Amino acid sequence: MTRVERDWELTKRICVIDGQGGGIGATLIKSLKNAYGESVELIALGTNAIATASMLKAGANRGASGENAICRSAFQADVIVGPVGITWANAMLGEVTPRMAEAVMSSPALKVLLPLSQENVEIVGMVKEPLPHLVEAVVAGKIKEVLRHV
């Protein structure tokens, strides 16, 4: 279901995708929930059940785990938020499948990506910031801007 098909909904749907222990996703969910409360729907999408559980505990409205959940939900999102690795096949120690990465990048949703990676990749030109600073830039900057225009 695309955004146009569900235009009767007033809340924006933000899908937070994370893997491994879900710490990045949980931090994002907590901050988004504190900033926007129930004015947004926060969907926790974990590459595994532990990541999903961590994000649900942090305050996500709903959650699901695994490849199919991510592939289907990516197309129902207004915004997808997560570490840059969610767009790379085989990232996060192999937890991000090629199909997951393709679904994220093929989704019409805006992708807001944190430049955090455990892969042997360096993104030139990015300033290395600690996670709290990056989350603040997402929550108070980019998501606030997007919610005004989506």
N, C-alpha and C positions, 0 to 999 in steps of 0.2 A: 504494500500500500504506500503510495507516494504522498508527499506533503499535500499536493493538490487534492488527492482523493480523501484526505482527512482534514480538509480545511475547516470543518466544524469544530475542531479542537482548538482551544485557546492556548494551551500550554505548548511550549517548544519541547521537542524530544532530543535530549542529549545522550548519546551513547558513549560511555567511557569504556575503552578496551584496554585490558592489561593481561599479563601472564605471570608465570612463576608464582610469587607469593601475593601478588596484587597490591603491594605497598604503594606504588605510584598511583594506581587507580583509586585506592582508598583515600589517599591524600587529596586527589582531585575531587572526589565525591564529597568529602567533608567540607572542603572550601566552597564548592558550588552550592551545596545545601545551605551552608551558612549565609552565603551571599544572596541566593535567589529563592530559598525556601520551597514552597509548593508551586511557585510560578513556572517551574520547569519540571519536566519528567526526566529523572535520571535513571538510565538503564545501564546496569553493570553487565558487561560482556567479558567473561574470562576465557582465556585459552584453556583453562583447567578449572576444576571445581573449587580449589583452594583460593585462587584469585577472585572468583566470583563471590565466594563466601566473605572474603575480606572486604570487598566493595559493598556488599549488602549490609554488613555490620557497620560500615561507615555511613550508611544512610540512603543508599540507592533505593528507588521506588520498586524496581523489579530487577531480576537478574537471570542470566542463562549462561551455560558453559559450552564450549566446544565449537568445532568448525561450522556445523550447520546453523547453530544459533547466531554466530557472528555473521555468516554469509546472508542469512535472511534478514536479520535486524539492521544491518548496515544500510539497506535500502529503505528503511522506515525512519531513519534518523534525519533530523534537521542539521545536527552537528555531531561529528565524531571526534572524540578527544582521546589522546593517548601518547605513549612514547613513539618516536619515529619508527621504531622497529615493527610496529603493527602493519607497516606498508612493505616490509621486506620478507620475501619467502625464506623460510627456515631460520628466521631470527628468534631470539629468546630461547636459545639452546634447542631450536627445532620446534618450539611450540607453535609458532606462526606458520601455518601451512601455506603453500602457494595459493590455494583457493581462498584462504582468509585474506591474504594480502591483496589478491585481485578484487575481492568483494569490497574491501575498504576503499581501494583506489577507484573502483567503478561506480561507487555510490555517488549520487548527486549531492549528498550532504557536504557541507564545508568540513574540511579536515583541519583540526588544530592540533599540531604535533609538537611534543616536547623533544628537544634535541638530546635525548638521553639514549645511550646504547651501550650494550655490553659486547657488541660485535667488533670485529677488527676493522672499523670504519671511523673515519674522522670527517666531520662536515666542516670544511674550511669557511672561515668568516663568522662562525658562531662564537659568541662569548660564552665561556663555561661559567654557568651559574649554578648555585645549589638548588635542589628541588623546591624549597619554599619560595624562592624568588621566581622560578619558572611558573609555579602554580599561581602566584599572585598576578603575573603577567597574563595568564590564561583567564582567570576569574574576573579580575577587575578591569582588564583591558579588552582582550579579544572577545570573550563571551558577552560582555556588557554591550560592546559595539554590535555584535551579531544579533542579539536579542532585540535591539532597536530596529533592525532592518530585515529580519526574517519574516 
